[in-house]
Amino acid sequence: MTGLGDRILGLGLLVLAVAYGWVAQQWPEPFGGAEAVGPETFPTILSVVLVVGSLYLMVRHRFHPGDCRFICDFGAVVLRRASHG
C-alpha cells in the first residue's frame, strides 16, 4: 500500500479498536461478583493489540531505520512514567 493508504487504513482500524474496546468494557458484571479476569478481559486485550497495530500503520512511513534509537528511548520514557503513576 501507499503511505496515504496505510494511514487511512490505520485510522479506520484505530476507530474500530477504540469502539471495540469501549463496548468490551460495557459487559455486565458476572454472576457471583467482580473478578480480576472477567468476560471483558480478552476483548480488551484484542483492542489494545489492534490500537498498537493501527498506530504502527499510521506512523511507519515517517521514520527511517536510524530513528529506532529515538523510538526506543521514547517508549522507555513512556513506560517509566506509566509505571510510576
Contacts in CASP RR format, 6 or more apart in sequence:
PFRMAT RR
TARGET T0000
AUTHOR 0000-0000-0000
METHOD contacts of the structure
MODEL  1
MTGLGDRILGLGLLVLAVAYGWVAQQWPEPFGGAEAVGPETFPTILSVVL
VVGSLYLMVRHRFHPGDCRFICDFGAVVLRRASHG
1 9 0 8 1.000
3 61 0 8 1.000
6 57 0 8 1.000
6 58 0 8 1.000
6 60 0 8 1.000
6 61 0 8 1.000
7 57 0 8 1.000
7 58 0 8 1.000
7 61 0 8 1.000
9 54 0 8 1.000
9 57 0 8 1.000
10 53 0 8 1.000
10 54 0 8 1.000
10 55 0 8 1.000
10 57 0 8 1.000
10 58 0 8 1.000
11 54 0 8 1.000
11 58 0 8 1.000
12 54 0 8 1.000
13 50 0 8 1.000
13 53 0 8 1.000
13 54 0 8 1.000
13 57 0 8 1.000
14 50 0 8 1.000
14 51 0 8 1.000
14 54 0 8 1.000
14 55 0 8 1.000
14 58 0 8 1.000
16 50 0 8 1.000
17 47 0 8 1.000
17 48 0 8 1.000
17 50 0 8 1.000
17 51 0 8 1.000
17 54 0 8 1.000
18 47 0 8 1.000
18 51 0 8 1.000
20 43 0 8 1.000
20 46 0 8 1.000
20 47 0 8 1.000
20 50 0 8 1.000
21 43 0 8 1.000
21 44 0 8 1.000
21 47 0 8 1.000
23 43 0 8 1.000
24 40 0 8 1.000
24 43 0 8 1.000
24 44 0 8 1.000
24 47 0 8 1.000
25 40 0 8 1.000
25 44 0 8 1.000
27 38 0 8 1.000
27 39 0 8 1.000
27 40 0 8 1.000
30 38 0 8 1.000
30 39 0 8 1.000
63 70 0 8 1.000
63 71 0 8 1.000
END
